C-alpha cells in the first residue's frame, strides 16, 4: 500500500469510529420545567450535560473532527491543538484519544481546575497562557512547531456543523417537541462562545420557515452584544475586566458568530448568571454550569414579557454542562466573595420573581 492509500484507509477508519461513537450515545434529553411559567407557557431545557464528555461542546468537537478528517487536515500522526476555555478541549481530547492522536489544549490559567483534570483524564496535555487573548496565536504556533493541526473552533464552528439537518442540535430540539402542546417555540435561548450553536439554530429556523425567534444571552463583559448593537464594534478595550462565566462571551468578535440571524441579545451580569445558576440547580436537584445560569436569566426575562403581554407559547434553552465542574468557583461562596461577585441580591430578586 502506498502512503496515500494507508492515510486514506486510516481516515476512513477514523470517520467510522466517530460515527460509531455517535450511534452508541443516544440524543440528549429535553426536560419540561415549570420555571416562572404560566399555565400556557412552558420552559424546556435541552440537557447537553448528558453527552459522554459532559457538555454541549461534545457536538462541536465531533463536528470539528469530522470536518478536519474530511478535509484531510488530520492524519494518523497529526497532533491536535485547540484554544479553549475548557469544555471544548475536554471533548476534543476524548475524540483525539479515540483516534490515538496527541492533543494539546491551550487554555487561560483562570480555567476551572476540574476542567483541567477532565482534559488530562481524557489524555490531553495542557499549555497555559497568562493572557486569555493569547490563546489563538499560541495555538497556531504550537501547531506549526509540532506539524499538527490547529482545530480553531472559533473560526470553523459555524461551518463544521450541517445546519440543515443530520441531527444537529436544532433538528433534535424540534423533533423532541413534536408531541408537545406547543411544538414550535416562541424563543430558543443560547449563549455564544464560538457562535456555532447560535448559527446552527438560527439557520435551521430560517431553513424550516419557522416563526421561532433566537435570543443569545451574553455576559456583560463580552463583545457579542455590543457588536450586535453596532457592527463597527469588534473588540473590547484592553482594560475590560473579563467575565467569570466560562465557555461564553469573548473579547473579540469570532468568525463563527453570525449576528444577522439573531433576533435579540440579552446582556447578563456575572452576579445574575451565578444567581440563576444557583437557583436552577436547586430547582433541578443537581448542579449546572454558569453559562446555563446566563441562559436561564434571559429566559426569565423573556417569559416575564410573555406573561405581561399575555402571549402563550414555549421557550427552549440549553443546560450547557455539569455544575460539578465549578465546585471551586460558582458554587464556592469564598471564591465568589474573593472575586467580588455579589450574587445574593440577584438571587433573592429571582426567587421573588419566580415564586420560589
Buried (B, 14 or more C-beta within 10 A) or exposed (E): EEEEEEBBEBBEEBBEBBEEBBEEBEBBBBEEBEBBBEEBBBBBBBBBBBBEBBBBBBBBBBBBBBBBBEEEBBBBEBBBBBBBBBBBBBBBBBBBBBBEBBBBBBBBEBBBEBBBEBBBEBBBBBBBBEEBBBBBEBBBBBBEEBEBBBBBBBBBBBBBBBBEEEEBBBBBBBEBBEEBEBEBBBBBBBBBBBBBBBBBBBBBBEEBEBEBBBBBBBBBBBBBBBBBEEEEEEBBEEEEEBBBBBBBBBBBBBBBBBBEBBEBBBBBBBBBBBBBBBBBBEBBEBBBBBBBBBBBBBBBBBBEEBBEEEBBBBBBBBBBBBBBBBBEBBBEEEBBEEBEBBBBEBBEEBBEEBEB
